[in-house]
Amino acid sequence: MAIDSTETTLLDRVVKIKRCAAVVKGGRRFSFAALVVVGDGNGRVGWGYGKANEVPPSVEKATKQATREMVDVPLVEGTIPHQVKGRFGAAKVILLPAGEGTGIIAGEAVRAVCECAGIRNILTKSFGSNNPVTLVKATIAALQSLRTAETVAHLRGVEIDEDS
């Protein structure tokens, strides 16, 4: 059996597992929902949400969805190129680039996204909702809106001076 090399290098973090109860004739029937963040640790990250009657299948479904929906994140020396704000619903996230040795200063949900994306130094602050699902979506929205200086220069059709 051949092992796919792309799947062995992916980092995955289970951010949240929720238990839901449906009241039926014989009592309560439980189901589970899992929020998983997957990344390659080198500028690609995605999130997935899976639901099933047991925990392992829900985590599996979420991981599969996360690997399908990965996005590219521009990184500059282990951090992000510039300050960026992300918003999803009532959750707002501010991401600030940080110097070498700072580490990841973030809450649980935002930290999972940053670690999986390969960001080593970053400062973050979240406002509004503290729901892990909306925080993960807001963080990924912020990371998707990042642009490097080279990308902006190419879009504007100008040359970057290497001296400055």
C-alpha positions as semicolon CSV with decimal commas, in nm:
position;residue;x (nm);y (nm);z (nm)
1;M;0,000;0,000;0,000
2;A;0,149;0,333;-0,107
3;I;0,144;0,621;0,139
4;D;0,061;0,965;-0,002
5;S;0,345;1,199;0,102
6;T;0,121;1,508;0,105
7;E;-0,104;1,369;0,378
8;T;0,177;1,268;0,613
9;T;0,313;1,625;0,636
10;L;-0,017;1,792;0,731
11;L;-0,065;1,928;1,082
12;D;-0,414;1,903;1,225
13;R;-0,557;2,057;1,541
14;V;-0,895;1,968;1,690
15;V;-1,018;2,307;1,809
16;K;-1,358;2,213;1,951
17;I;-1,581;1,910;1,995
18;K;-1,946;1,984;2,068
19;R;-2,199;1,736;2,201
20;C;-2,560;1,772;2,096
21;A;-2,852;1,588;2,256
22;A;-3,179;1,508;2,083
23;V;-3,454;1,400;2,321
24;V;-3,634;1,095;2,181
25;K;-3,887;0,846;2,315
26;G;-3,625;0,629;2,492
27;G;-3,419;0,916;2,638
28;R;-3,145;1,131;2,492
29;R;-2,961;1,057;2,170
30;F;-2,620;1,223;2,149
31;S;-2,434;1,335;1,839
32;F;-2,101;1,514;1,804
33;A;-1,965;1,800;1,596
34;A;-1,591;1,863;1,552
35;L;-1,406;2,176;1,439
36;V;-1,063;2,092;1,293
37;V;-0,790;2,315;1,148
38;V;-0,541;2,157;0,904
39;G;-0,224;2,308;0,759
40;D;0,109;2,215;0,607
41;G;0,309;2,447;0,835
42;N;0,436;2,631;0,530
43;G;0,169;2,883;0,427
44;R;-0,137;2,665;0,361
45;V;-0,428;2,630;0,605
46;G;-0,792;2,518;0,602
47;W;-1,075;2,446;0,842
48;G;-1,346;2,184;0,851
49;Y;-1,660;2,108;1,049
50;G;-1,785;1,750;1,071
51;K;-2,087;1,597;1,244
52;A;-2,149;1,231;1,331
53;N;-2,293;1,004;1,601
54;E;-1,945;0,937;1,748
55;V;-1,639;1,158;1,801
56;P;-1,380;0,984;1,572
57;P;-1,599;0,991;1,257
58;S;-1,685;1,358;1,317
59;V;-1,314;1,447;1,348
60;E;-1,241;1,243;1,032
61;K;-1,512;1,426;0,835
62;A;-1,388;1,764;0,955
63;T;-1,026;1,679;0,866
64;K;-1,129;1,566;0,520
65;Q;-1,324;1,887;0,459
66;A;-1,035;2,099;0,593
67;T;-0,782;1,939;0,355
68;R;-1,014;2,008;0,059
69;E;-1,060;2,375;0,148
70;M;-0,702;2,484;0,216
71;V;-0,597;2,840;0,124
72;D;-0,254;2,999;0,071
73;V;-0,116;3,245;0,327
74;P;0,178;3,471;0,237
75;L;0,451;3,450;0,504
76;V;0,755;3,673;0,552
77;E;1,027;3,531;0,779
78;G;0,785;3,335;0,996
79;T;0,530;3,613;1,039
80;I;0,271;3,797;0,830
81;P;0,365;4,083;0,592
82;H;0,142;4,350;0,751
83;Q;-0,134;4,416;1,005
84;V;-0,471;4,280;0,902
85;K;-0,826;4,263;1,039
86;G;-1,068;3,978;0,983
87;R;-1,437;3,953;1,055
88;F;-1,695;3,680;1,043
89;G;-2,034;3,741;1,201
90;A;-1,981;3,897;1,544
91;A;-1,619;3,777;1,572
92;K;-1,345;4,026;1,488
93;V;-0,972;3,944;1,485
94;I;-0,669;4,171;1,453
95;L;-0,340;4,009;1,346
96;L;-0,012;4,198;1,388
97;P;0,329;4,092;1,258
98;A;0,584;4,032;1,534
99;G;0,962;4,014;1,559
100;E;1,166;3,696;1,586
101;G;1,131;3,524;1,925
102;T;0,787;3,667;2,009
103;G;0,598;3,343;1,952
104;I;0,226;3,309;1,890
105;I;0,032;3,538;2,125
106;A;-0,325;3,421;2,061
107;G;-0,625;3,244;2,205
108;E;-0,691;2,875;2,144
109;A;-0,884;2,899;1,816
110;V;-0,664;3,166;1,654
111;R;-0,348;2,988;1,778
112;A;-0,452;2,665;1,605
113;V;-0,492;2,846;1,271
114;C;-0,157;3,027;1,308
115;E;0,034;2,711;1,406
116;C;-0,108;2,510;1,117
117;A;-0,033;2,791;0,870
118;G;0,331;2,795;0,979
119;I;0,328;3,138;1,144
120;R;0,587;3,142;1,425
121;N;0,568;3,503;1,547
122;I;0,241;3,696;1,565
123;L;0,035;3,915;1,798
124;T;-0,344;3,877;1,790
125;K;-0,648;4,021;1,957
126;S;-1,006;3,903;1,920
127;F;-1,318;4,110;1,981
128;G;-1,688;4,032;1,993
129;S;-1,787;3,667;1,982
130;N;-1,564;3,407;2,147
131;N;-1,726;3,120;1,955
132;P;-1,437;2,904;1,821
133;V;-1,610;2,844;1,486
134;T;-1,654;3,214;1,407
135;L;-1,304;3,297;1,540
136;V;-1,146;3,040;1,308
137;K;-1,348;3,171;1,012
138;A;-1,254;3,534;1,096
139;T;-0,884;3,441;1,128
140;I;-0,877;3,260;0,794
141;A;-1,064;3,552;0,632
142;A;-0,795;3,787;0,766
143;L;-0,512;3,563;0,643
144;Q;-0,673;3,541;0,297
145;S;-0,673;3,922;0,268
146;L;-0,293;3,943;0,323
147;R;-0,080;4,071;0,035
148;T;0,299;4,079;0,004
149;A;0,478;4,388;-0,126
150;E;0,564;4,199;-0,445
151;T;0,198;4,108;-0,507
152;V;0,081;4,467;-0,457
153;A;0,357;4,598;-0,684
154;H;0,262;4,347;-0,954
155;L;-0,107;4,441;-0,930
156;R;-0,024;4,812;-0,956
157;G;0,224;4,753;-1,236
158;V;0,519;4,919;-1,061
159;E;0,873;4,806;-0,983
160;I;1,000;4,765;-0,626
161;D;1,327;4,939;-0,544
162;E;1,562;4,681;-0,388
163;D;1,759;4,956;-0,205
164;S;1,478;5,066;0,029
